[in-house]
Amino acid sequence: MKQDALRGKGVTEVIILAVNDGAVMMNWAKSQKTALTMLTFLGDPLSEFTKALDLELTHPGPVSVLGPGRCKRFAMHVVNGEIKAVNVSEGPDDPAGDKDPSASLADGIMATMK
């Protein structure tokens, strides 16, 4: 975990968002032992937030496996409610960002922070 580096950039909370319900997200957080960390796991069960951000994964390849309404792999830097940067891990041959998730990892989003 890059908590110290993130704190050094002024980050106080990291929100993990997925198109899942609250029970799934709570159990995921528990399995990752996130108590007393800066991580908060939130669900977007109807993809409403995902769609509002225009970050819905629509490529037919991943959709055929995961189903519709899934969220792209992304990292967002938000300060006082203002979006400062959005990094999406995707490419022409990698629509889900599985081969190269680096843009949406901690180092990728920290590189956008001043």
Secondary structure, DSSP 4 states (H G I P E B T S, - for coil): --HHHHHHTT---EEEEESS-HHHHHHHHHHTT-TTSSEEEEE-TTSHHHHHTT-B---HHHHHHH-TTPBP-EEEEEETTEEEEEEE--BTTBTT-SS--GGGSHHHHHTT--
